[in-house]
Amino acid sequence: MRSVSESADLFRHVSADKSEFYRRIMDVFAAAKRQYRLQLRPDEVLAEAEWSGAPPRIEEVNVALTQLTVWGNLESHPDTARVSSLSDFYRARFLYRLSQGGEAVEAALTLFVQTLQRRAELQTVALEDIANRLRALQTLAGEREPDVAKVHETLRDLVRVFEGLAENAQAFMAGVARSIELQQAESSAVSTYKRQLIDYLERFIGDLVRRSDTIAGHILALDPRIDVLLQQVAAREARDAAPGNETDRVEAQTSHWNAWRERWKGLHGWFFRSGHEPSQAELLRARARSAIPQLLGAIAALNERRSGRSDRSADFRILANWFVACQNDGEAHRLARAAFALNPARHFALNMDADADLPASTRWADAPPLKIHPRLREYGEATPRGPMARIRDRAEARARLARELAEEFLQVEAARRRLATGHSIRLSDLGELDGHAFGLFLGLLGEALTEQTHPEAAVSRQTGDGLLHIDLTPLAAETRAEISTPHGIFSGRDHLITITPTQDLR
């Protein structure tokens, strides 16, 4: 048997300089084993391997095969099948095949890759299969003389399905709904995945609740007879044990029986409480429920990132990409100064003129020391604060502003009462308007004209503030109106205008 230090050599080809080259050769031998081929020649390895570039020379393959044999991954045997001359007989030719250690390493690496690439699943189908196997086992147990071969087959199927369910459930509880991937995914991918995951979890939780009672009922029904069945199955398995005396046979049967009892105990514990501890099915159900809030939390984080709120992790990732894109160290240093505000703080010094010629790009280690004002260190400011400024009394200004606003309001109301009479009047009959009345008139006229689709069309609309209603009807094209204002004469085509307060129309 190989020692631990010798077994470590079996994994040396994974971390060697030409690890990829060695792995492509070992992949050929692993495929040959799956195809039930016993041994390979170097030229077959060269032809069947999937090389990344140009195929290597046969001498390089021979060297690699020799090295793998030294590490213990392969076994070599002299190849005399193709000897056609005496010189060929003396030339070293070998057939290679996987050694026992090499097979173990390939199986371990395959399992390692499958475990890393396996996605956690919640197997709803497995629950149905477990219930069906238990029902079949219950039927076999009810017979007067159970068929041990069928019981053994049913138990093996039950264990296989249950182990798959337990492994996937364990992986799911460890990953909890791919929350890490969701944190880094794009918002569109999360939106698509969100509905699918919630439906997936709801379906599994519903099946788990519904089928758990059925499975628990089958287990309770089998409990009184399960030991007898397990002993019969263990005795059947013990027949394949290596030849030995009666004691060895009994030990083998006991070992198989204990293994089956442990598996049944695990199945029992999955669907029944153990003391104050909840069952594994309850834990899985609780973890599946908790995946939904975690999913919603991940979506909320993405929404915050998309809405522009501060996301420190995203900012650091973007900054890291900027550092990677820098052409040289100088650009990286400038980016670091800008990102982390590492600008020179020489303005804190007392002797500001001493280093006036010192460039800002001078490294802190190369620059002369600065003398920082003690008050700046203690109070955070270099000069003491003066007395508080006196608060100005603005009461008079606020009173004057209030009087002006009241006076302006009265003038606007007066202008509104003059114009908003509810009676039709020609523009030419308005006469003279003061500044406030003319401003109100222009505003109303502008709102009315924006609704007019043609110069001859009449307009009727409500003002934007909803207080007045305007009816404007153009008169003959040759008519003309003039309105005197403090700023001059306003003239144009004459119209018939009616301005009515909205409250009077109700």
C-alpha positions in Angstrom: 0.0 0.0 0.0 1.3 3.5 -0.9 2.1 5.8 2.0 0.5 9.3 2.3 3.7 11.0 0.9 3.8 8.6 -2.0 0.1 9.2 -2.7 0.7 12.9 -2.9 2.8 12.3 -6.0 -0.4 11.2 -7.8 -1.6 14.8 -7.7 1.7 16.4 -8.8 0.6 16.5 -12.5 -2.2 18.9 -11.5 0.2 21.6 -10.3 3.2 20.8 -12.5 4.5 23.3 -15.1 2.9 21.3 -18.0 -0.3 20.6 -16.0 -2.6 21.2 -19.0 -0.5 18.9 -21.1 -0.6 16.1 -18.5 -4.4 16.6 -17.9 -5.1 16.1 -21.6 -3.2 12.9 -21.6 -5.0 11.7 -18.4 -8.3 12.6 -20.0 -7.6 10.2 -22.8 -6.9 7.4 -20.3 -10.1 8.3 -18.3 -12.1 8.1 -21.5 -10.5 4.8 -22.4 -11.6 3.4 -19.0 -15.1 4.5 -19.6 -15.0 2.7 -23.0 -13.7 -0.5 -21.3 -10.3 -0.3 -23.1 -7.5 -1.8 -21.1 -4.4 0.0 -22.4 -3.2 2.6 -24.9 -0.1 3.1 -27.0 1.6 6.6 -27.2 0.5 7.1 -30.8 -3.1 6.4 -29.7 -2.8 9.0 -27.0 -1.4 11.5 -29.5 -4.3 10.9 -31.9 -7.2 10.9 -29.4 -6.1 13.7 -27.1 -7.8 17.1 -27.6 -4.8 19.4 -27.9 -5.4 23.2 -27.5 -3.0 24.0 -30.4 -0.8 22.1 -32.8 -0.3 18.4 -31.7 2.9 17.8 -29.9 5.6 15.5 -31.2 5.4 11.8 -30.2 8.7 12.2 -28.2 7.0 14.8 -26.0 4.1 12.4 -25.4 6.5 9.6 -24.5 8.3 11.8 -22.0 5.0 12.9 -20.4 3.8 9.2 -20.2 7.1 8.3 -18.6 6.7 11.1 -16.0 3.1 10.1 -15.2 4.3 6.5 -14.7 7.0 7.7 -12.3 4.3 9.7 -10.3 2.2 6.5 -10.2 -0.8 7.6 -12.3 0.0 5.1 -15.1 1.4 1.6 -15.3 3.6 0.6 -18.3 4.2 -2.8 -19.9 6.5 -3.7 -22.7 4.8 -3.7 -26.1 6.0 -6.5 -28.3 3.0 -6.7 -30.5 4.4 -4.5 -33.2 8.0 -5.9 -33.3 8.9 -6.6 -36.9 12.7 -6.6 -36.6 15.4 -7.2 -34.0 16.0 -3.4 -33.7 12.4 -2.9 -32.9 12.6 -5.5 -30.2 15.4 -3.7 -28.5 13.7 -0.3 -28.8 11.7 0.7 -25.8 8.0 0.4 -26.6 5.3 0.4 -23.9 1.6 0.1 -23.4 0.1 2.3 -20.7 -3.0 2.0 -18.6 -4.3 3.7 -15.5 -2.9 2.5 -12.2 -5.1 1.9 -9.2 -4.0 5.2 -7.8 -4.5 6.9 -11.1 -8.1 5.7 -11.2 -8.7 7.0 -7.7 -7.2 10.4 -8.7 -9.4 10.6 -11.8 -12.5 9.7 -9.8 -11.6 12.3 -7.2 -11.0 15.0 -9.8 -14.3 14.2 -11.6 -16.2 14.3 -8.3 -14.4 17.6 -7.4 -15.5 19.3 -10.7 -19.0 17.9 -10.5 -19.4 19.2 -7.0 -18.2 22.7 -8.0 -20.4 22.8 -11.0 -23.5 21.3 -9.4 -26.4 23.7 -8.9 -28.5 23.3 -5.9 -31.9 21.8 -6.6 -35.0 21.3 -4.7 -36.2 17.9 -6.0 -39.9 17.7 -6.0 -39.8 14.6 -8.1 -37.6 12.9 -5.4 -40.4 13.3 -2.8 -42.8 11.5 -5.1 -40.3 8.7 -5.8 -39.6 8.3 -2.0 -43.4 8.0 -1.4 -43.7 5.4 -4.2 -40.8 3.3 -2.9 -42.1 3.3 0.6 -45.5 2.3 -0.6 -44.0 -0.6 -2.6 -41.9 -1.6 0.4 -45.0 -1.5 2.6 -46.8 -3.8 0.1 -43.8 -6.3 0.1 -43.6 -6.2 3.9 -47.3 -7.2 4.1 -46.7 -10.5 2.3 -46.4 -13.7 4.3 -43.0 -14.4 2.9 -41.5 -11.2 1.4 -39.4 -11.5 -1.7 -36.0 -10.4 -0.3 -34.6 -9.6 -3.8 -37.4 -7.2 -4.4 -37.1 -5.7 -0.9 -33.4 -5.2 -1.5 -34.0 -3.6 -4.9 -36.6 -1.3 -3.5 -34.4 -0.3 -0.5 -31.5 0.5 -2.9 -33.7 2.7 -5.0 -35.0 4.4 -1.9 -31.5 5.1 -0.6 -30.3 6.4 -4.0 -33.3 8.8 -4.4 -33.1 9.9 -0.7 -29.3 10.6 -0.9 -29.9 12.7 -4.0 -32.6 14.7 -2.2 -30.5 15.2 0.9 -27.4 16.3 -1.0 -29.2 18.8 -3.2 -31.1 20.1 -0.2 -27.9 20.5 1.7 -26.3 22.4 -1.2 -29.4 24.6 -1.5 -29.3 25.5 2.2 -25.7 26.3 1.9 -26.2 28.6 -1.1 -29.6 29.9 -0.2 -31.0 30.7 -3.6 -27.9 32.0 -5.3 -28.1 35.2 -3.3 -24.4 36.0 -4.1 -24.9 35.6 -7.8 -28.0 37.8 -7.6 -26.1 40.6 -5.9 -23.7 40.7 -8.9 -26.2 40.1 -11.7 -27.7 42.5 -14.1 -31.1 43.9 -13.2 -32.8 42.4 -16.3 -31.4 38.9 -15.3 -32.7 39.3 -11.8 -36.2 40.4 -13.0 -36.4 37.3 -15.2 -35.0 35.0 -12.4 -37.2 36.5 -9.7 -40.5 35.1 -10.9 -39.0 31.7 -11.8 -37.4 31.3 -8.4 -40.5 32.3 -6.5 -42.7 29.9 -8.5 -40.0 27.2 -8.0 -40.0 27.7 -4.2 -43.7 27.9 -3.9 -44.1 24.6 -5.8 -41.5 22.8 -3.8 -42.8 24.1 -0.4 -46.4 23.0 -1.4 -45.2 19.5 -2.5 -43.0 19.2 0.6 -45.9 20.0 3.0 -48.3 17.7 1.1 -46.0 14.7 0.6 -44.3 14.9 4.0 -47.4 13.6 5.8 -47.8 10.8 3.3 -44.1 9.7 3.6 -44.3 10.0 7.4 -47.4 7.7 7.4 -45.6 5.1 5.3 -42.6 5.2 7.6 -44.8 4.7 10.7 -46.5 1.8 9.1 -43.1 0.1 8.2 -41.5 0.8 11.6 -42.8 -2.5 13.3 -41.4 -4.7 10.5 -38.5 -2.8 9.1 -35.8 -4.5 11.3 -36.8 -7.9 10.0 -36.6 -6.7 6.4 -33.2 -5.0 7.0 -31.8 -8.2 8.5 -32.9 -10.2 5.5 -31.4 -7.6 3.1 -28.1 -7.6 5.2 -28.0 -11.4 5.0 -28.4 -11.3 1.3 -25.6 -8.8 0.9 -23.3 -10.8 3.2 -23.4 -13.7 0.7 -21.0 -11.6 -1.5 -18.5 -11.2 1.3 -15.0 -12.7 0.8 -14.6 -16.3 1.9 -14.0 -16.7 5.6 -15.1 -18.5 8.7 -18.5 -18.2 10.4 -17.4 -15.3 12.5 -16.4 -13.3 9.4 -19.7 -14.0 7.9 -21.6 -12.9 11.0 -19.5 -9.7 11.2 -20.2 -8.9 7.6 -23.9 -9.4 8.1 -23.9 -7.2 11.2 -21.9 -4.5 9.4 -24.5 -4.5 6.5 -27.4 -4.5 9.0 -25.9 -1.6 10.9 -25.4 0.4 7.7 -29.0 -0.2 6.6 -30.3 0.8 10.1 -28.3 4.0 10.0 -29.8 4.8 6.6 -33.3 4.1 7.8 -32.6 6.3 10.9 -31.6 9.1 8.6 -34.7 8.7 6.5 -36.8 8.7 9.7 -35.1 11.8 11.0 -35.8 13.7 7.8 -39.5 13.6 8.3 -39.9 13.3 12.2 -38.8 15.5 15.0 -36.0 14.3 17.3 -36.7 15.6 20.8 -36.9 19.4 20.5 -35.0 19.4 17.2 -37.1 20.0 14.1 -37.0 17.5 11.3 -34.8 18.1 8.3 -37.9 18.6 6.1 -39.0 21.4 8.4 -35.6 23.0 8.3 -35.5 22.8 4.5 -39.0 24.3 4.3 -37.9 27.2 6.6 -34.8 27.8 4.5 -36.8 27.7 1.3 -39.1 30.3 2.8 -36.2 32.5 3.8 -34.9 32.4 0.3 -37.7 34.6 -0.9 -36.9 37.6 1.5 -33.3 37.3 0.5 -34.2 37.4 -3.1 -36.3 40.5 -2.5 -33.4 42.1 -0.6 -31.1 41.4 -3.5 -33.6 43.0 -5.9 -33.9 46.0 -3.6 -30.1 46.4 -3.6 -30.2 46.3 -7.4 -33.0 48.9 -7.6 -31.0 51.2 -5.3 -28.0 50.8 -7.5 -30.0 51.5 -10.6 -31.8 54.6 -9.0 -28.4 56.2 -8.5 -28.1 55.9 -4.7 -24.7 55.4 -3.2 -23.5 51.9 -3.6 -20.0 51.6 -2.1 -19.3 48.1 -3.4 -20.2 49.1 -7.0 -18.2 52.3 -6.7 -15.1 50.3 -5.6 -15.6 47.8 -8.5 -15.7 50.6 -11.0 -12.7 52.2 -9.4 -10.8 48.9 -9.7 -11.6 48.8 -13.4 -10.2 52.3 -13.7 -7.0 51.3 -12.0 -6.7 48.3 -14.3 -7.1 50.5 -17.3 -4.3 52.8 -16.3 -1.4 52.8 -18.7 1.4 53.2 -16.2 2.1 53.8 -12.5 1.9 57.5 -12.9 -1.7 57.5 -14.0 -2.5 55.1 -11.2 -1.0 57.4 -8.6 -2.9 60.4 -10.0 -6.1 58.4 -9.9 -5.4 57.3 -6.3 -4.9 61.0 -5.3 -8.1 62.1 -7.0 -10.2 59.2 -5.7 -9.0 59.3 -2.1 -8.3 63.0 -1.8 -4.6 62.4 -1.2 -3.6 65.8 -2.3 -0.8 67.6 -0.6 -2.0 69.4 2.5 0.9 71.9 2.6 -1.6 74.7 3.1 -2.0 73.5 6.7 1.6 74.5 7.4 2.9 77.5 9.2 5.8 78.0 6.9 3.9 78.2 3.7 6.6 80.1 1.8 9.4 77.7 2.8 8.4 75.1 0.2 6.8 77.3 -2.3 8.8 75.8 -5.2 8.1 72.2 -4.1 5.8 70.6 -6.8 2.6 69.0 -5.7 3.6 65.7 -7.2 6.4 65.3 -4.6 6.1 62.1 -2.6 5.5 62.5 1.0 8.6 60.4 1.8 10.8 62.8 -0.3 9.3 66.1 0.9 10.6 68.0 3.9 8.5 67.8 7.1 5.8 70.3 7.6 5.0 72.1 10.8 1.3 71.9 11.6 -0.3 74.6 13.7 -1.0 73.2 17.2 -4.4 74.9 17.2 -5.2 73.2 13.9 -4.4 69.8 15.5 -6.5 70.6 18.6 -9.5 72.5 17.4 -9.5 71.7 13.6 -9.0 75.4 12.7 -5.9 77.6 12.6 -7.4 80.9 13.7 -9.8 81.4 16.6 -13.3 82.3 15.9 -14.4 85.9 16.4 -17.6 87.1 18.2 -20.9 86.2 16.7 -22.3 88.7 14.3 -25.2 90.7 15.6 -28.6 89.6 14.3 -30.2 92.3 12.2 -33.8 93.3 13.0 -35.7 92.8 9.8 -39.2 93.5 11.2 -39.5 96.8 9.4 -38.5 95.3 6.1 -40.9 92.5 6.5 -43.7 94.9 7.3 -42.9 97.0 4.3 -43.0 94.0 2.1 -46.3 92.9 3.5 -47.8 96.4 2.8 -46.5 96.3 -0.8 -48.0 92.8 -1.3 -51.4 93.9 0.2 -51.4 97.0 -2.0 -50.5 95.0 -5.1 -53.3 92.5 -4.2 -55.8 95.3 -4.0 -54.8 96.7 -7.3 -55.1 93.3 -9.0 -58.5 92.8 -7.5 -59.6 96.2 -8.7 -58.4 95.4 -12.2 -60.2 92.1 -12.1 -63.4 93.7 -11.0 -63.1 96.2 -13.8 -62.5 93.6 -16.5 -64.5 90.6 -15.1 -67.9 92.2 -15.4 -69.6 89.3 -17.0 -70.8 91.6 -19.8 -69.6 91.7 -23.4 -67.6 94.7 -24.4 -65.6 95.8 -27.4 -61.9 96.2 -26.9 -62.2 99.7 -28.4 -64.6 100.6 -25.5 -62.2 99.6 -22.7 -60.6 103.0 -22.8 -57.5 103.6 -20.6 -56.1 100.9 -18.4 -53.6 101.3 -15.6 -50.5 99.1 -15.3 -52.1 96.3 -13.2 -55.3 96.2 -15.3 -53.3 96.2 -18.5 -51.1 93.3 -17.2 -54.2 91.3 -16.3 -55.8 92.0 -19.7 -52.7 90.9 -21.6 -52.5 87.7 -19.6 -56.2 86.9 -20.3 -55.8 87.9 -24.0 -52.7 85.7 -24.4 -54.5 82.6 -22.9 -57.5 83.1 -25.2 -55.4 83.6 -28.4 -53.5 80.4 -27.7 -56.8 78.5 -28.2 -57.7 80.3 -31.4 -57.1 78.1 -34.4 -58.0 80.7 -37.0 -58.2 84.6 -36.9 -61.9 84.5 -37.6 -62.7 81.8 -35.0 -64.3 82.6 -31.7 -62.7 81.4 -28.5 -64.2 80.4 -25.2 -62.0 79.0 -22.4 -61.3 79.1 -18.7 -58.1 80.6 -17.4 -55.3 78.5 -16.1 -56.0 79.4 -12.4 -59.7 78.5 -12.9 -61.0 81.9 -11.6 -62.2 83.5 -14.8 -63.9 82.5 -18.0 -63.1 84.3 -21.3 -65.2 84.6 -24.5 -63.4 86.3 -27.3 -65.2 87.0 -30.7 -63.3 88.7 -33.5 -65.2 91.6 -35.2 -64.8 92.7 -38.8 -61.3 92.6 -40.2 -61.3 96.4 -40.9 -62.2 97.3 -37.3 -59.5 98.6 -35.0 -59.3 99.0 -31.3 -56.8 101.2 -29.2 -56.2 100.9 -25.5 -54.2 103.6 -23.7 -51.8 102.4 -21.0 -49.1 104.1 -19.0 -46.5 102.7 -21.3 -48.2 103.6 -24.6 -51.1 102.7 -27.0 -52.0 99.1 -27.5 -53.8 98.7 -30.8 -55.1 95.8 -33.1 -58.1 94.2 -34.5 -61.2 94.9 -32.5 -62.8 92.0 -30.6 -65.9 91.5 -28.5 -64.7 90.2 -25.1 -66.6 88.8 -22.2 -64.7 88.1 -18.9 -66.8 86.3 -16.3 -65.8 85.0 -12.8 -66.1 81.3 -12.8 -68.2 81.4 -9.6 -70.8 83.4 -11.3 -71.3 80.7 -14.0 -72.3 78.1 -11.5 
